[in-house]
Amino acid sequence: MKTVSRFERFEAGDTVTVHWDGTPLDLPEGANLAAALLAAGIDRFRDTPVSGAPRGPFCMMGACFDCLVEIEGVARQACMIEVRAGLDIRPAHQSREGHDAL
């Protein structure tokens, strides 16, 4: 997993541990999850079901679904979630037919 980010780090504050695809990450508590993951160097949140093209946050307001991730077994938009301790986050997996496999 790469650690270099094109996004600025959040200012120092309280952080909590979440897990991204099994890897622990310390993210700022209460921050927007999509923004915090981008700042941590995560920019591939899912792959498109047909071509397998990588997707990451685009609109950051819940309209496009490119930031779709699986949180504790449920497909969610990362841009609509606040960081809280213990989140278990994984890339969203979709079937080749284009329907969510979750």
N, C-alpha and C positions, 0 to 999 in steps of 0.2 A: 504494500500500500504506500503510495507516495505521500510525502509529508510537506512538500512545497505547495504553498497556496498563493493564488493571485489576489486573494482578498485580505484585507487588514484584519489583524487579530482584535478581539474584543478587549476593552480595557480590563485591568485586573479587577477581580471581584470574586464573589462566591462561585465556585464551580462544583459540579456534581458529576459522578461517573455514570455514563451510559455505555451501551455496547453496540457497536456497528459491526454487523456480520461476525460477531464473536470477539471483536477486538475492543478492549476498553478505551474509552475516550473521556477526557475531562472537558466538559463544556460549561459555559456560563449558565447558571441556573436562571430560568425565566426567559432566556433568549429565544428568538425564533429558531426552530430546529433546522430549517433549511439553511438559514444564514450561518448558524453555528457549525453545521457540517461543512459548508463551503469554506469557512475560515479555517477549519481543521484539515483542509486539503482533500475532502471527499467531494468529487464533482460528478460521479457516475452513480445516480440513484436507482436507475433501472435500465433495461434494454427494451427497444420496441419489439412487439411480438412477431412481426413478419420479417424484418431485415436484421434484427439484433442490434440496431444502431443505439449507441449510448444516449441516455437522457439525464438531464439534471434540471434544477430549478430554472424557470424561464420568466414567468410573470410575477412570481412572489406575492400573488394575491388570491390564489385558489381558483383561477379560471382555466388553467391549461392542463393540469394533471401530469406535467413532466417531472415533478418532484415526488411522485408517488413512491412510497416506501411501505414496508410491512412493519407495523409496530405491534408487538405482542400478538402476532397472528392475524392482524386486521390491516387491510390496505388503507392507508391514510395519506393525505397530502402533507408533506413535511412543512410547507410554508404556513400551514394553519395550526401547527402544534408548538407549544412552548416546551423548552427543555426542562425536564424534571428528573430527579434521581431514579436510577434503575431502569430506564427505558431500554428495551431490547429491540433494536432497529435492524432491519435487513433490507436488501434491495427487493423491490416488488418483482414478483415473478408472474408472467402472464403466459397463457397457452398460445400456441401458434395460430389458433383460430381467431385470436384477437379478444377473447373474453378473459376476464380476470380468473386466474386459477385459485384465488383465495376464497 
